[in-house]
Amino acid sequence: MNFEWVENEVKEVGPGVWIRVAIDNISWADLGNGGVVIDALEDIEQADVVRALLKETTGQDLKWIVTTHWDVDHIACNPQWKREGAIDIAHESCAQSAGDWEGRPDMTFNDQGILRGAGDRRIEMKWMGGTHTPWDTVLYFPHAKVLHIADLFGWGLIPCQPTPEKVTRLKQVLSEVLNYDADAVICGHGPVTNLECIQRFLTYFDDLLETVPPLVERGLSLDEIEAKVLPPADMNAWWRFTAWKHKKNIELISTHYKPTPVGT
């Protein structure tokens, strides 16, 4: 798979499942009896653009919005699309956070839900919150073998404050992600990836958790730790990884991760 980041590239990543790659990605799919957009960006001026792209690539009109989580860069176009007749679907925690806002979800689910299209086309939705946000939902298109995990993978960036509790939850969530039969994985930001990259991140994450805290205990500065803990060579080409993400990870672990002492 080609992991090159080409801004505003529009491509089909599985049968009927599309993405416009950007810093803030937007995805959509043909469910046979209507079109669905995944998340709603942070720029309301993109509402007409995305709806037109969905029509151009799938021949479908926008019928549903599925929201993976309630961060502001994923929901801006909701009000316009809802006024135009689209139905917004999200985990019940998103509705609780939305309050009376015009763009709030119309339909919610608890833990798991399925949006059924025509034939075998559907989206399986599973709540996996508790790390990046309380709302995170993973979406699976079984007919296309495409998985959408939003911001749970950030091309090497740890997607949360790595407190011991969140470290445990993140490993649990990403281990569940690895159980899907997926040929392509869509992220909320950056290039399309695959499950092998998710597994590589988990190995890298474990290595950082083992090597960084002892250096912090010795009183080394972040720059000194970064000089000792180099980014893995096989991850150097990951999107923006060496530019700032590896260093940010060291800072996050240094600040938030306090491993349990042996024998306690």
N, C-alpha and C positions, 0 to 999 in steps of 0.2 A: 504493500500500500504506500502511496505517495503522501508524505506528511507535510509537503510544502504548503506554506500559507500564501494564498493568492487573494488579496482583498477584493471582495465583491464577486468572487467566482460563484457561479450558480451551477450546481451539478446534482445529478441523481445518484444517491449513494446506495440505493436498493430499489427494487421495482416499485415505482410510484412514490418514493420518499425522496424529498429534495432538501437542499440546504443552500442558502446564500452565506458563504464564508465571510466573516468579518471579525473585528474585535468583539462585537456583539452579534452572534450568529442569529439567523432566523431560519426555521425549518417548516416544511409543510408536506402534506401527503394527500394522495388520491385514495379515498376509501371506497371508491366505486359508486357510492350514492351521495357523494358530496366531498368537499375539500375541508381539510383541517389544518390549522396553523398551530405550531408549537411555540408558545410564548409570544409576547407582544412588544418586544424591544423597549427602548426608553425615549424614542423620538416619535411623537404623534404624527409627524409629517410623513412617516414611512407607511402609514396604514394603507393608502391608495397604492403605493408602490408594491407592497407585498401582496395585496389582493390581486393586482394585475399579474404579478409573477406566478402566483398560484394558477390563475386562469390560463396563462400562456403555456405553462409546462404540463398541466394536468387536464385542462379543459373543464375543470370543475369550478363551481362557485363556492365561496367561503361559507361553510355551514357550521363549523365548530372551531372553538379555540380550546386548546388544552394548556393549562398553566402549570409549569413544573414547580415553581416557588414564587413567593410574593416580593422578591426584591424589585426595586423600582425600575431596573433596566430590563425587566421581563414583562411589564404589564401596561405600558403607556398607551398602546393602541386599543386596549380592551373597550373603552367607552364607545369609540366610533364603530368598531366592528359589531358590538352588541346592538347599537342603534340601527345598524344595517341588517340585523336579524340573526347574527351568529350567536351560538350558545356557548358560554364559557364554562368549562369543566375543570375542577381543581380539587385538591384534598380539602377536607372540612376545616383544617387549620387556616387555610388561606382565606376562607370566607369569614372566619372569626377575626382575622387581622384586618380584613377589608372594611368591616363595619358597614356603613351605608353608602360607601363610595359607588359612583355610577358604574365603575368597571368591575364590581365584585362578581364572583362566580355565580352562575345560575344553577348549576348542579354540582354536588359534592359527593365524595365517597369517603369511607372510613377504611384505612389500611390498603384495600385493593379495589379496583374497578376496571370495567372493560367498556370501551367505546366500539360498538360493532358497526362495521360497514356492510358492503355487499359481499356475498360469497365468503371467502376466508379472510377478508381484509378486516383487521381490527387493531386497536391499540390496547395493550394490557398495561394498566397503571398500578404502580405499587409505591406506597409511601415509605421513604427511607430517611426521614428527618432526624435531626439531632446532632448534626455535625456542621455543615456549611450554614444551614438555616434550620429552623424547626419544621419547615414546610416541604423539604425536598422530596420530589417524586421522580421515580425512574419509569420511563416509557419504553415498551417493547412492541415492535411491529413484527410478529412472527412470520407473516407471509413474505416479508422482505429480509428477514434476519438482520434487522437494524435495531440498535438500542440507543436511546437518548437519555443521557445521565446528567444533563444540564451542567451545573457548576461543581459537581462532585469530583471531577477531574480537571485540573488546571494546567496540563502540560508541565508537570513537575512541581507546581506550587501547592503547598499544603492548603487545603480548602477551608481551614477553620483554625481557631486558636487551639493549639495542641495541648490542652490540659490532659491529664491522665484519663479522665472520663471520656473526653471526646476522641482521644487516640483509640481507646477500646471500641467505641461506636464506629469510628471511621473504618477501622480494620474489618469490623463485622459487615458494614454496608458494602465495602468494596469486594469483600469475599463473596457476598451474595451476587454482586454484579458479575463476577467471573463465572457464575453458574449458567448464565444465559448463553444460548446458541446464537451468537451474533457475528456477522462478518464485518460490520462497520459500527462504530460507536460515535455518536454525535455529542459534542460538548457544547456548553453554552457560549464558549469563547474559543476562537482558534480553529485549527484544522480538524478534520474528521480523523479519528484514531481507531484503535482496535483493542481487543482484550489483552493482547500481549503487552501493550504499553501500560495498561492498568496494573498488570502483574509486576512489570518492571518498576513502576512507581512504588508499589508496596515493599519491594525488596530495598529500594533506595531509602524509603521512609524508615524501615527498620534499622538500616545502617546508620542513619542520622541519629535516631533515638539512642543508639548504642554508643556512638562516638562523641556526640556534642556535649551531653551533660557532664561527663568527667572533665572535659576541658573547661567548662564553665566553673566547675568546682575548684579547679586549679587557679582561677582568677584571670584566665586569658580574655582578651578583648574580642569583640566580634571580628575585627580585621585579622587578628591572630588566629582565631579559629578557622576563618575562611581560608587562610593561607595553608592550614594543615589539612582541612577537609575539602578537597577539591571536587568539583563536579565530575561525575562519572563520564568517561570519554564517550560511551555509547549513548549518552543523553545530550551531548553537546549540541546536536542539531535540533533538539526539541524547541518548540516555539517560545522564544524569549527566555529560555531557561538559564543560559549563562549570562545573559544581560542583567538580570536582577532576581530571578526567582530562587536560584540556589542560595544566594546570600540572604534573601528574605526568609527562607526556610530556617536557616541557622539562627536568625534573629528570633523567629517565632518559637523555636524549641528552647532557645536560651531564656526567653521571657516566661514561657507558659508551662514547660514540661518539667516536673519534679518527680523523677522516678521513685518508686517505693524502695526504701533501703532494704538490703538483703537481711532476712531474719526477722522482719516485722510482719 
